[in-house]
Amino acid sequence: MSSWNEGEQQQSSLVRMYSLTGGRTAPRTALAMEALISSVTSLQLGLGHSREYRAISELCRQVRSVAEISALLGIPLGVARVVIADMEAEGLVRVYRPQLESGLPNRTLLERVLSGLRRL
């Protein structure tokens, strides 16, 4: 019976993620997984926002990468990208997009992302 409950919980979680993104699988604006995100406010978001919005806002009091947010919250990367882009559009987070030189990512940025992933 335990495995049935786990399967039901997983399905429920997937349905929640689908409803959270409105079925969208891509963010409204390009958002790389190494982009850095910071919360615009030091205040906690109210109950008028989803728990994912509140969790991301709280996590991003420290600058974090999109990949790090996804891993820490245990949500798929695609969902994290859609939600973060929506939060940016609402002015709730600030996104620091990597500057690409000659098509290559910035080494310092990659080192910061790698460091963040190692802390997970």
C-alpha positions, 0 to 999 in steps of 0.5 A: 500500500505504501508504493501506491501512496507514493505514486499518488503523491508523485502524481499529485505533485506533477499536477500541482506543478502543471497548474502552477505553470499554467501548463507552460513548459518554457519561461516567458523570457530566456532564463539560463539555469546558471542565471543568478536570482535575488529577492527584491524584498526582504519581507516575506511574501503573503499568503496571496502568493503560492508557496513556491513563490514564497519559498523562492523569495525566501531562498533568494535573500541570498543570491542563488542560481536557477539550478540551485533553486530547482534542486533545493526546492525539489522541483523540475528545472523547467518549472523553476525557470517558468516560475522565476520568470513569472516572478521577475515579470511581477517584480518579485525577484531580480535576475542577473543574466550571464554575460557571454563573451564569444559565445562562452559563459563567464568563468567566474559565473561557472565557478560560482554555480559549481560551488553552489551545486557542491554545497547541495 
